[in-house]
Structure formats: structure tokens, C-alpha cells
Amino acid sequence: MSVLEDILEEEYERSARLIRLMEEEIASLPKGSVRTRRIGSRDYYYLNYREGDKVRSEYIQISEVEEVRGKIARRKELQVALKEQRTSQRQIERALGRRLRNE
């Protein structure tokens, strides 16, 4: 096995570890979006997300709104990075000319 193949396989393994970590973090973060509803003269905040065919709404206290928005933004960033990592893995597989085992 050549040095280049060893390096590519190491990079593939590193990428696989990153993917696992990103998937774990994504699973722990809320999905959906924050929506505001005005009832009377007050604003109320809800986390809206899809669960199967149904759209669910969970009330968010005003003190937690920015935190939830930050977590949603983090989830979206991780989803983009996850897609890039998977693309990188496919490129490594093509370069090596074979499918590597994803542990």
C-alpha cells in the first residue's frame, strides 16, 4: 500500500469520526423554527417542527428564545458541514477506487 493510500484512509477514518460526532450533536439540538404569535398586545414564542405528518408547536419562554434560535442555527450549520464531510468521503472512495468500511 502506498503512502498516499495510507493518508487517504486516515483522512477517511477522521472524517467518519467527525460524522459520528456531528450526527450526535444534531440529534441533541432542536429542529424547526421559532414563530411569534401575537395574542392581544403580547407576543408569544413557539418552536414549530414537523413530527411525521404533523406540525407540532412548543411554547418557549421569552428568556429562552435567543438560546433556542442559536441552537437551531447551530443545527443548520452542522447539517451543512455533515453534507460536506459525506462528499469528502465519497471523493476519497473514488480516489482509492474502492469502498471503505465506515465504522
C-alpha positions in Angstrom: 0.0 0.0 0.0 1.4 3.4 -0.9 1.8 6.3 1.4 -0.9 8.2 -0.4 -3.4 5.4 0.2 -2.5 5.4 3.9 -3.0 9.1 4.1 -6.4 8.9 2.3 -7.5 6.0 4.6 -6.5 8.0 7.7 -8.4 11.0 6.4 -11.4 8.8 5.7 -11.4 7.5 9.3 -11.0 11.0 10.7 -14.0 12.1 8.5 -16.0 9.1 9.8 -15.3 10.1 13.4 -16.4 13.7 12.6 -19.6 12.5 11.0 -20.5 10.5 14.1 -19.8 13.4 16.4 -21.9 15.8 14.2 -24.8 13.3 14.0 -24.8 13.0 17.8 -24.8 16.8 18.2 -27.5 17.3 15.6 -29.7 14.7 17.4 -29.4 16.7 20.6 -30.4 20.1 19.0 -33.9 21.2 18.3 -35.3 21.2 14.8 -37.8 23.5 13.3 -38.1 27.2 13.6 -39.2 29.9 16.2 -42.5 31.5 15.4 -44.1 34.5 17.1 -47.8 34.7 17.8 -49.4 38.0 18.9 -52.3 37.4 21.2 -53.8 40.6 22.4 -51.0 43.0 22.9 -48.4 40.4 23.9 -46.0 38.3 21.8 -45.7 34.5 22.5 -42.9 32.4 21.1 -43.2 28.8 19.9 -40.9 26.2 18.5 -42.6 24.8 15.4 -41.3 21.5 14.0 -42.6 18.5 12.0 -43.2 15.2 13.6 -44.2 12.7 10.9 -47.1 14.3 9.1 -48.0 16.7 11.9 -46.6 20.1 12.7 -46.0 20.5 16.5 -45.7 23.7 18.5 -44.0 24.0 21.8 -44.2 27.2 23.9 -40.8 28.9 24.5 -40.4 31.3 27.4 -39.2 34.7 26.3 -36.0 34.2 28.3 -35.1 31.1 26.2 -35.9 32.4 22.7 -32.4 33.5 21.7 -30.9 30.3 23.1 -33.3 28.2 21.1 -32.6 30.3 17.9 -28.9 29.8 18.5 -29.3 26.0 18.8 -31.4 25.9 15.6 -28.7 27.9 13.8 -26.0 25.5 15.1 -28.1 22.5 13.8 -28.3 24.1 10.4 -24.5 24.7 10.3 -23.8 21.2 11.4 -26.1 19.8 8.7 -24.1 21.7 6.0 -20.8 20.5 7.5 -22.1 16.9 7.6 -23.0 17.1 3.9 -19.5 18.3 3.1 -17.9 15.5 5.1 -20.0 12.9 3.3 -19.0 14.4 0.0 -15.3 14.3 1.1 -15.7 10.6 2.0 -17.2 9.8 -1.5 -14.2 11.6 -3.1 -11.7 9.6 -1.1 -13.5 6.4 -2.1 -13.3 7.4 -5.7 -9.6 8.3 -5.4 -8.8 4.9 -3.8 -11.1 3.0 -6.3 -12.9 1.1 -3.6 -15.5 1.4 -0.8 -14.0 1.8 2.6 -15.6 0.4 5.7 -17.5 3.1 7.8 -17.1 2.0 11.4 
